[in-house]
Amino acid sequence: MYPNQRGTLTIEGTTYSPELANDLMYLLLGVGIVASVYEDTKGKNTRHRICFRGAENIGKFSRIGFMDAKRNNLVREYRSKLSFERSDQIPMFDLLKKMLEAEKTGREWANSETIGRQKLLEFLGKIDKHKAKYKDIWNVAENDIYWDRVEEIKEIPHSENYVYDLSINPTENFLAGFGGIFAHNSEANLRKIFEEAEKNAPSIIFIDEIDAIAPKREEVTGEVERRVVSQILTLMDGLKSRGKVIVIAATNRQNALDPALRRPGRFDREVEIGVPDQKGRKEILQIHTRNMPMDRSSVDLDYLASITYGFVGADLEALAKEAAMSALRRNLPQISWRTMEELPAKAIEKLKVTKQDFDNALKLVEPSAMREVLVEIPKVKWDDVGGLKEVKQSLQEIVEWPLKHPESFERIGIRPPKGVLLYGPPGSGKTLLARAVATEAGANFISIKGPEIFSKWVGESEKHIRDIFRRARQVAPAIIFFDEIDALAPLRGLEAGTRVSENIVSQILTEMSGLEDMHNVVVIAATNRPDILDPALLRPGRFDRQVLVPAPDEEARLEILKIHTKKMPLKGVDLKPIAKDTEGYSGADLEALVREAGLNALRKDFKSRTVGRKEFEEALKRVKPSVTPELVKFYNKISERIKAPPSEKGKERMDYVG
């Protein structure tokens, strides 16, 4: 046992047997003592030294002890002088790593996770003898600091008496503690920032993402967060005047902030930076394309601004970048850029961004606010919907006209309808019509399936509805499509229990005709059970128009068959008799009929190239109509009932048949 050059106690054992040295090292490891084995060769003999040092190792060894009391007393005296154990291995923090990388001495330790205290003191003695250049690192190395790894972080019940705030040197921020919760530099840093701003007044303090440090105090569980909010409140409007210091904060979750911050004297003004309108989008595009070599004859910024509904500044910047990347990808195969030091002038002249590049970029970039609810809409045109001329005309008047020609409605002095309800037999094409309307109108489309709104958590379903309408207003013009709305908004008063569906109905009613204006937001809903919908939804101001999507007549069936057989190689097939024979077939039934005819041709010969009359006759035997006369009467009665005066409604109870 001896002290080394730095006065650190070292315990060592020596043997000529390598096996004994290794056995002894593993024996010490078994009781938690980490030892090292060194070899000293003198002549033909090799000695093996087993040695260890460090407060933790010596502390564990003191429980075993030497056979004589003298050396045991020396160990106890050494340990009594140390303030803490496990203070020998220092984590490799950024400042220390930069020092080792910059200096020649100790560079090999820069990639290590930790460094021994004595080794660090040795390096510092060579690098900075006068303790002038690396004061902070000297401070860490010369003090007894309790270093340890964080093994687990978990929430535990605690009293305010055991919560501490330790403001420490920024270089000594590797903390672990017992019996309390430690918050590092939280309130002290805030005070320093405000003090520095006051010294350099007039000045501006900008707090980005303020919701992270100032949430609602009643909703957070930690006492530290509450005290940080209190500190901000005191600094902004306490007993001490703030002087010529203005505080600006930014957040995208303003409703998550503590209400005490949102009053005069603290944040006096609230400025909403909303989604830019068409004029704003054009100005942003002009900024991001002013240094871009564009084909001015094909790229129309007015057109791009008119179709980028809901795009914010960052989205438009990404759109411009993607268009530029598309131009590069288009021209790179023609340029030998790997072998050229500089691009030739002709190649640079060809690098122009065209309308095609912006069209490619629009396929990749979508509005940020819509990412959670945006759906890929199949490109369904009105021509892809067979028949239903009156229904298509109604949808164009209700949805397309207000979005494409809002100035006409303003000139006449009327407000466009807020919603339209599509109802009819299953398979009649209600969802297909909604897809077509979304494509033709060119607006942002938010598709909601009725059952997906429900949540097991109380209040989450209503919150989901609020979020959908809020996002739609942000990215207007927009279309919200509720598929199978009967699952979402049934007649109130029938449910027993939690009454979640009744709360959802109330929320939808409030959103559609509440205090907030639904400017340029249209709601479309589809159902095959209009008889169980809540009547409050069907009044003007909510679903203003209720459109019956009937089963197709003979002319409509012929159009539907032509659409579904457009890409089918027919041979000897006349569609008119088939349309006449398919009375009671819905649009979905006719699609199934055409598919079955194609499968019949493949069943006979997998290499078949045509579909004939016989395959359709066999398909008619397999695929049966789904729209019965009773079902048609049921929907006709509902249509008459909706059109009837209020005094006549409710006299006859409607029973669903199907």
C-alpha positions in Angstrom: 0.0 0.0 0.0 1.5 3.4 -1.0 0.4 6.9 -2.2 1.2 7.6 -5.8 2.6 10.8 -7.2 -0.7 12.7 -6.7 -1.2 11.4 -3.2 -3.9 8.9 -4.2 -3.7 5.8 -2.1 -2.9 2.7 -4.2 -3.1 -1.0 -3.0 -1.0 -3.5 -4.9 -0.1 -7.1 -4.8 2.7 -8.8 -6.8 3.3 -12.4 -8.0 5.3 -14.3 -10.6 2.4 -16.5 -11.5 0.1 -15.1 -14.2 -2.6 -17.6 -13.3 -2.6 -16.4 -9.6 -2.7 -12.8 -10.8 -5.8 -13.4 -13.0 -7.5 -15.4 -10.3 -6.9 -12.6 -7.7 -8.2 -10.0 -10.2 -11.5 -11.9 -10.7 -11.7 -12.6 -6.9 -11.6 -8.9 -6.3 -14.1 -8.3 -9.0 -16.5 -10.7 -7.3 -16.7 -8.3 -4.3 -17.0 -5.2 -6.5 -13.4 -4.1 -6.6 -12.1 -3.2 -10.1 -8.4 -4.0 -10.3 -5.8 -3.9 -13.1 -2.9 -6.3 -13.9 0.4 -4.9 -15.1 3.5 -6.8 -16.2 7.1 -5.8 -15.2 9.8 -7.8 -17.0 13.4 -7.8 -15.6 15.7 -10.2 -17.3 14.1 -13.6 -17.6 11.5 -13.0 -14.9 8.1 -11.3 -15.3 6.3 -9.9 -12.3 2.5 -9.5 -12.4 1.2 -6.5 -10.4 -2.5 -6.4 -9.3 -3.3 -2.9 -8.2 -6.4 -0.7 -7.6 -7.1 2.8 -6.4 -10.1 5.1 -6.1 -12.4 5.9 -3.2 -15.0 3.3 -4.1 -12.6 0.4 -4.5 -10.7 1.3 -1.3 -14.0 1.7 0.5 -15.0 -1.8 -0.4 -11.6 -3.2 0.4 -11.8 -1.6 3.9 -14.6 -4.1 4.7 -12.1 -6.9 4.0 -9.0 -5.3 5.4 -5.4 -6.3 5.8 -4.2 -8.8 8.4 -2.4 -6.0 10.4 -4.1 -3.0 12.1 -1.5 -0.4 11.0 -2.3 -0.5 7.3 -6.1 -0.7 8.1 -5.8 2.5 10.1 -4.0 4.2 7.2 -6.9 3.2 4.9 -9.5 4.6 7.3 -7.6 7.9 7.6 -7.4 8.2 3.8 -11.1 7.6 3.4 -12.1 10.0 6.2 -10.4 12.9 4.3 -12.6 12.3 1.2 -15.9 14.2 1.0 -17.6 11.8 -1.5 -17.0 8.4 -2.9 -17.0 7.5 -6.6 -15.5 10.8 -7.5 -12.7 9.5 -9.6 -14.3 8.9 -13.0 -15.5 12.2 -14.7 -18.0 12.1 -17.6 -16.6 13.4 -20.9 -18.6 16.7 -21.2 -18.4 18.8 -24.4 -15.9 21.4 -23.0 -13.5 18.7 -21.8 -13.8 16.9 -25.1 -13.0 20.0 -27.1 -9.9 20.7 -24.8 -8.5 17.2 -25.4 -9.1 17.4 -29.1 -7.5 20.8 -29.4 -4.4 20.0 -27.3 -1.8 17.3 -28.2 -1.8 15.9 -24.6 -4.5 13.4 -23.9 -6.1 13.5 -27.4 -6.5 9.7 -27.3 -9.0 10.1 -24.4 -11.4 12.4 -26.3 -13.6 9.6 -27.6 -13.9 7.9 -24.2 -17.1 8.2 -22.1 -15.2 9.0 -18.9 -11.7 10.0 -17.8 -10.0 9.3 -14.4 -9.6 12.4 -12.1 -5.9 11.8 -11.6 -5.3 11.4 -15.4 -7.2 14.6 -16.0 -5.2 16.4 -13.4 -2.0 15.1 -15.0 -3.1 16.4 -18.4 -4.1 19.8 -17.0 -0.7 20.1 -15.3 0.9 19.9 -18.7 -1.6 21.9 -20.7 -2.6 24.7 -18.3 -0.1 25.0 -15.3 -1.3 28.5 -14.3 -5.0 27.5 -14.3 -5.8 30.4 -16.6 -7.0 28.9 -19.9 -9.3 26.1 -18.6 -10.6 27.4 -15.2 -13.9 25.5 -15.5 -12.2 22.1 -16.1 -9.7 22.7 -13.3 -12.8 23.4 -11.1 -14.3 20.1 -12.0 -11.1 18.1 -11.6 -10.1 19.6 -8.2 -13.4 19.3 -6.4 -15.0 16.2 -5.0 -18.1 15.8 -7.0 -20.4 12.8 -6.8 -20.5 11.4 -10.4 -22.9 8.5 -11.2 -24.9 7.2 -14.1 -28.7 7.7 -14.2 -30.1 4.2 -13.9 -33.8 5.0 -13.8 -36.2 8.0 -14.0 -39.7 7.5 -12.6 -42.4 9.6 -11.1 -42.8 9.2 -7.3 -45.2 10.9 -4.9 -43.5 13.7 -3.1 -44.1 16.6 -0.8 -43.1 20.2 -1.5 -40.6 19.9 1.4 -38.4 17.6 -0.6 -38.2 19.5 -3.8 -34.9 21.4 -4.4 -33.6 23.7 -7.1 -29.9 23.6 -7.4 -28.2 26.3 -9.5 -24.8 25.0 -10.3 -21.9 25.8 -12.6 -22.9 25.0 -16.2 -19.9 22.8 -16.7 -20.9 20.6 -13.7 -24.3 19.6 -15.0 -24.0 15.8 -14.5 -26.0 15.4 -11.3 -27.5 12.6 -9.3 -29.1 12.9 -5.9 -30.9 11.1 -3.1 -34.0 12.0 -1.2 -35.2 14.7 -3.4 -35.9 16.0 -6.9 -33.2 18.3 -8.5 -34.0 20.9 -11.1 -31.0 22.4 -12.8 -30.7 26.2 -13.3 -34.4 26.6 -14.1 -35.4 29.8 -12.3 -31.9 31.2 -11.9 -31.4 31.1 -15.7 -34.7 33.0 -16.2 -33.6 35.7 -13.7 -30.2 36.0 -15.4 -31.8 36.5 -18.8 -34.1 39.3 -17.6 -31.2 40.9 -15.6 -29.0 40.9 -18.7 -31.8 42.4 -20.8 -32.3 45.2 -18.2 -28.6 46.0 -18.2 -28.6 46.3 -22.0 -32.0 48.0 -22.3 -33.7 48.8 -24.6 -33.9 45.1 -25.5 -36.2 42.3 -26.6 -36.4 38.9 -25.1 -37.7 36.3 -27.5 -39.0 33.0 -26.0 -39.6 30.3 -28.7 -42.0 27.5 -27.9 -43.1 29.1 -24.6 -45.7 26.3 -24.1 -42.8 24.0 -23.1 -41.8 26.1 -20.0 -45.2 27.8 -19.2 -47.9 25.1 -19.3 -51.2 25.4 -17.4 -50.2 24.9 -13.7 -53.4 23.0 -12.9 -52.6 20.4 -15.6 -48.9 19.6 -14.8 -47.9 17.2 -12.1 -44.4 18.4 -11.2 -43.8 21.2 -8.7 -40.8 22.4 -10.6 -42.9 23.4 -13.7 -45.3 25.3 -11.5 -42.5 27.3 -10.0 -41.0 28.1 -13.4 -44.3 29.5 -14.5 -44.6 31.5 -11.3 -41.1 32.9 -11.9 -42.0 34.0 -15.5 -45.1 35.7 -14.1 -43.1 37.5 -11.4 -40.4 38.7 -13.9 -43.0 40.0 -16.4 -45.3 41.7 -13.9 -43.9 41.7 -10.4 -43.1 44.3 -7.8 -40.0 45.3 -9.7 -40.4 47.3 -12.9 -39.2 45.6 -16.1 -37.9 48.8 -17.6 -37.4 49.1 -21.4 -37.6 45.3 -22.0 -40.2 43.8 -24.3 -40.9 40.1 -24.2 -42.0 38.3 -27.4 -43.0 34.7 -27.2 -44.0 32.2 -30.0 -46.1 29.0 -29.7 -48.4 26.9 -31.9 -50.3 25.7 -28.8 -51.7 28.9 -27.4 -54.4 27.1 -25.4 -51.8 25.1 -23.5 -50.3 28.3 -21.9 -51.1 29.3 -18.4 -54.0 31.7 -18.4 -52.2 34.1 -16.1 -49.7 34.9 -18.9 -52.4 35.9 -21.3 -53.5 39.1 -19.6 -52.6 42.8 -20.0 -49.4 43.6 -18.2 -47.7 40.4 -19.3 -48.5 39.4 -22.9 -50.7 42.5 -23.7 -51.1 41.6 -27.4 -51.9 38.2 -29.0 -51.0 38.2 -32.7 -52.2 35.2 -34.7 -50.0 34.5 -37.7 -52.5 32.5 -39.7 -52.4 30.6 -43.0 -51.7 33.1 -45.8 -54.4 33.9 -48.3 -53.9 33.9 -52.1 -52.2 37.3 -52.2 -49.9 36.3 -49.3 -49.0 33.0 -51.0 -48.1 34.8 -54.2 -45.8 37.2 -52.3 -44.1 34.3 -50.5 -43.6 32.4 -53.8 -42.1 35.6 -55.4 -39.6 35.8 -52.5 -38.5 32.1 -52.8 -38.3 32.2 -56.6 -36.7 35.6 -57.2 -33.2 34.1 -57.7 -34.5 31.0 -59.4 -34.0 30.5 -63.2 -37.6 30.0 -64.2 -39.3 29.5 -67.5 -41.5 32.6 -67.1 -43.7 31.6 -70.1 -44.9 28.4 -68.4 -44.7 29.1 -64.7 -47.7 31.2 -63.5 -47.3 32.2 -59.8 -50.9 33.5 -59.7 -52.1 30.0 -60.7 -49.8 28.4 -58.1 -51.0 30.7 -55.4 -54.6 30.0 -56.3 -54.3 26.2 -55.9 -52.0 26.0 -52.9 -54.8 26.1 -50.3 -53.7 25.8 -46.7 -49.9 26.2 -47.6 -47.9 28.2 -45.0 -44.6 29.9 -45.7 -42.5 26.8 -44.9 -44.7 24.7 -47.2 -44.2 27.2 -50.1 -40.5 27.3 -49.5 -40.4 23.4 -49.6 -42.5 23.6 -52.8 -40.0 25.9 -54.5 -37.1 23.7 -53.4 -38.7 20.5 -54.7 -39.4 22.2 -58.0 -35.7 23.1 -58.2 -34.7 19.6 -57.4 -37.1 18.3 -60.1 -35.3 20.5 -62.6 -31.9 19.2 -61.5 -33.1 15.6 -61.7 -34.4 16.3 -65.2 -31.1 17.8 -66.5 -28.5 15.8 -64.6 -28.4 12.8 -67.0 -27.4 15.1 -69.8 -24.5 16.6 -67.8 -21.2 14.8 -67.1 -20.8 16.5 -63.8 -18.6 13.8 -62.3 -15.7 14.6 -64.8 -16.2 18.4 -65.1 -14.7 20.9 -62.7 -17.2 23.6 -63.9 -20.5 23.2 -65.6 -20.5 24.6 -69.2 -22.6 27.8 -69.9 -25.0 25.9 -72.1 -25.8 23.4 -69.4 -26.4 26.2 -66.9 -28.8 27.9 -69.4 -30.8 24.7 -69.7 -31.3 24.5 -65.9 -34.7 26.3 -65.8 -37.6 25.4 -63.6 -40.7 24.8 -65.6 -44.4 24.3 -64.8 -43.9 20.5 -65.0 -41.3 20.8 -62.2 -43.9 22.7 -60.0 -46.5 20.0 -60.9 -44.1 17.3 -59.7 -43.4 19.3 -56.5 -47.1 19.6 -55.7 -47.4 15.8 -55.7 -44.7 15.7 -52.9 -45.5 18.7 -50.8 -48.7 19.0 -48.8 -50.0 21.5 -46.3 -48.4 21.1 -42.8 -51.7 21.6 -41.0 -53.3 18.8 -43.0 -50.7 16.1 -42.4 -52.7 14.4 -39.6 -56.0 14.4 -41.5 -55.0 14.6 -45.2 -56.1 11.6 -47.3 -55.1 10.6 -50.8 -58.1 11.4 -53.0 -58.5 9.2 -56.1 -58.8 11.4 -59.2 -62.5 10.8 -59.8 -64.1 13.2 -62.3 -67.8 13.8 -62.9 -67.5 11.7 -66.1 -66.6 8.7 -64.0 -70.0 8.9 -62.2 -72.7 7.3 -64.3 -76.1 8.9 -64.4 -77.3 10.9 -61.4 -77.4 14.2 -63.4 -79.7 16.0 -60.9 -77.5 14.9 -58.0 -74.3 16.1 -59.7 -76.0 19.4 -60.6 -77.0 19.9 -56.9 -73.5 19.1 -55.7 -72.0 21.5 -58.2 -74.3 24.3 -57.0 -73.7 23.6 -53.3 -70.0 22.8 -53.2 -68.2 23.9 -56.4 -69.9 27.2 -57.0 -69.2 28.8 -53.6 -65.5 27.7 -53.6 -64.7 28.6 -57.3 -66.9 31.8 -57.6 -67.3 33.3 -54.1 -67.5 36.8 -55.6 -70.7 35.9 -57.4 -72.4 35.0 -54.1 -71.2 38.2 -52.5 -72.5 40.2 -55.5 -76.0 38.6 -55.1 -75.8 39.0 -51.4 -76.4 35.4 -50.3 -74.4 33.0 -48.2 -73.6 29.6 -49.7 -75.0 26.4 -48.0 -73.0 25.0 -45.2 -73.7 21.3 -45.7 -75.2 18.6 -47.8 -76.5 15.2 -46.8 -76.3 12.4 -49.4 -78.7 9.5 -48.6 -79.8 6.5 -50.5 -79.6 2.7 -50.8 -76.3 1.0 -50.2 -74.0 1.0 -53.3 -75.8 3.9 -55.0 -72.6 5.9 -55.3 -72.7 8.3 -52.4 -69.0 8.0 -51.5 -68.0 8.1 -55.2 -69.9 11.4 -55.6 -67.9 12.8 -52.6 -64.7 11.8 -54.2 -65.7 13.4 -57.5 -66.7 16.7 -55.7 -63.3 16.8 -53.9 -61.4 16.4 -57.2 -63.5 18.9 -59.2 -63.6 21.5 -56.5 -59.8 21.4 -55.9 -60.2 22.1 -52.2 -58.5 20.4 -49.3 -60.4 17.3 -48.5 -60.8 15.8 -45.0 -62.4 12.4 -44.9 -63.8 11.1 -41.6 -65.2 7.7 -41.1 -67.9 7.8 -38.4 -66.7 5.1 -36.0 -63.1 6.3 -35.9 -64.1 9.5 -34.0 -65.0 7.5 -30.9 -62.4 7.2 -28.1 -62.4 5.4 -24.8 -61.3 8.6 -23.0 -64.0 10.9 -21.8 -64.1 14.1 -23.9 -61.6 12.9 -26.5 -64.4 12.3 -29.1 -65.7 15.8 -28.9 -62.2 17.2 -28.9 -61.5 15.3 -32.2 -64.5 16.9 -33.8 -63.3 20.4 -32.6 -59.9 19.7 -34.0 -61.2 18.6 -37.4 -63.3 21.8 -37.8 -60.5 24.0 -36.6 -58.0 22.5 -39.1 -60.6 22.9 -41.9 -61.0 26.6 -41.1 -57.2 27.0 -41.0 -56.8 25.5 -44.5 -60.0 26.8 -46.1 -61.4 26.3 -48.7 -61.9 22.8 -47.4 -64.4 20.0 -47.6 -65.2 17.8 -44.6 -66.7 14.4 -45.6 -68.4 12.3 -42.9 -68.9 8.8 -44.2 -71.6 6.7 -42.4 -72.7 9.7 -40.3 -75.5 7.6 -38.8 -72.9 5.9 -36.6 -71.7 9.3 -35.4 -74.9 11.4 -35.0 -77.9 9.2 -34.2 -81.1 10.4 -32.8 -80.6 11.8 -29.3 -82.5 10.3 -26.4 -82.2 6.7 -27.4 -78.9 5.9 -25.8 -78.5 4.9 -22.2 -75.2 5.0 -20.4 -72.3 7.3 -21.2 -74.3 9.3 -23.9 -71.1 9.8 -25.9 -72.9 9.9 -29.2 -75.2 12.6 -27.9 -72.2 14.8 -26.9 -70.8 14.3 -30.4 -74.1 15.4 -32.0 -74.1 18.5 -29.8 -70.5 19.3 -30.8 -71.2 18.9 -34.5 -74.3 21.1 -34.2 -72.3 23.8 -32.4 -69.4 23.7 -35.0 -71.7 23.9 -38.0 -73.9 26.7 -36.7 -72.2 28.1 -33.7 -70.6 31.5 -33.1 -67.6 30.8 -35.2 -68.0 31.4 -39.0 -67.4 28.4 -41.3 -66.0 30.6 -44.1 -65.3 28.5 -47.2 -65.8 25.2 -45.3 -68.4 22.8 -46.7 -69.6 19.7 -44.9 -70.7 16.6 -46.9 -72.2 13.6 -45.1 -73.3 10.2 -46.5 -75.6 7.7 -45.0 -78.0 4.9 -45.9 -80.0 5.3 -42.6 -81.3 8.9 -42.7 -84.3 7.8 -40.5 -82.1 7.5 -37.4 -80.2 10.8 -37.8 -80.8 13.5 -35.3 -83.4 15.9 -36.8 -81.5 19.0 -35.6 -78.8 18.2 -38.2 -81.3 18.5 -41.0 -82.4 22.1 -40.5 -81.1 25.0 -42.7 -77.8 26.3 -41.5 -76.5 22.8 -40.9 -77.2 20.3 -43.7 -79.1 22.7 -45.8 -79.7 20.3 -48.6 -80.6 16.6 -48.3 -80.0 14.9 -51.7 -81.5 11.5 -52.4 -79.0 9.3 -54.4 -81.5 6.9 -56.0 -80.9 3.5 -57.5 -79.9 4.0 -61.2 -82.6 3.9 -63.9 -82.0 2.1 -67.2 -80.2 5.1 -68.8 -77.9 5.5 -65.8 -77.2 1.8 -65.6 -76.0 1.9 -69.3 -73.7 4.8 -68.4 -72.3 2.9 -65.4 -71.7 -0.2 -67.5 -69.9 1.8 -70.1 -67.6 3.4 -67.4 -66.8 0.0 -65.9 -66.2 -1.7 -69.2 -64.1 1.2 -70.7 -60.8 -0.8 -70.3 -62.4 -4.3 -70.9 -61.9 -6.0 -74.3 -65.5 -6.8 -75.1 -66.5 -9.1 -78.0 -70.1 -9.4 -79.2 -71.5 -7.7 -76.1 -74.4 -5.2 -76.4 -74.6 -3.3 -73.1 -78.2 -2.0 -73.7 -80.0 -5.3 -73.1 -77.8 -5.9 -70.0 -78.8 -2.4 -68.7 -82.5 -3.3 -69.3 -82.2 -6.7 -67.5 -80.5 -5.2 -64.4 -83.5 -3.6 -62.8 -82.7 -3.1 -59.1 -79.0 -3.2 -59.5 -77.1 -0.4 -57.7 -73.8 1.1 -59.0 -71.8 -1.3 -56.8 -73.8 -4.2 -58.1 -73.1 -3.3 -61.7 -69.4 -3.0 -60.9 -69.5 -6.5 -59.3 -71.3 -7.8 -62.4 -68.6 -6.5 -64.8 -65.9 -7.9 -62.5 -67.6 -11.3 -62.3 -67.9 -11.4 -66.1 -64.1 -10.8 -66.4 -63.4 -13.5 -63.9 -65.6 -15.9 -65.8 -63.5 -15.3 -68.9 -60.3 -16.0 -66.9 -61.8 -19.2 -65.4 -62.3 -20.6 -68.9 -58.9 -19.6 -70.2 -56.3 -17.8 -68.2 -54.8 -16.4 -71.4 -58.2 -15.1 -72.6 -58.0 -11.7 -74.3 -61.8 -10.9 -74.7 -65.0 -11.0 -72.6 -68.2 -12.1 -74.4 -71.9 -12.2 -74.0 -71.9 -15.6 -72.4 -69.7 -14.5 -69.6 -72.1 -11.7 -68.8 -75.1 -14.1 -68.8 -73.2 -16.3 -66.3 -72.4 -13.3 -64.2 -76.1 -12.2 -64.1 -76.9 -15.6 -62.5 -74.3 -15.1 -59.7 -74.7 -11.4 -59.0 -78.2 -10.5 -57.7 -79.7 -7.0 -57.3 -79.5 -5.4 -53.8 -82.1 -2.7 -54.3 -85.5 -4.2 -53.7 -88.9 -2.4 -54.4 -89.5 -2.2 -50.6 -86.2 -0.4 -50.2 -87.0 2.1 -53.0 -90.4 2.8 -51.4 -88.6 3.4 -48.0 -86.3 6.0 -49.4 -89.1 7.7 -51.4 -91.1 8.0 -48.2 -88.1 9.5 -46.4 -87.7 12.0 -49.3 -91.3 13.0 -49.1 -91.1 13.3 -45.3 -88.1 15.6 -45.5 -89.9 17.9 -48.0 -93.1 17.8 -46.0 -94.1 20.8 -43.7 -93.1 20.4 -40.0 -96.7 19.8 -38.9 -96.9 16.6 -41.1 -93.5 15.2 -40.0 -93.6 12.5 -37.4 -97.1 11.3 -38.1 -95.8 8.1 -39.7 -93.0 6.0 -38.1 -90.4 4.9 -40.6 -89.1 1.3 -40.4 -85.9 0.4 -42.2 -86.2 -2.4 -44.7 -83.1 -4.1 -46.0 
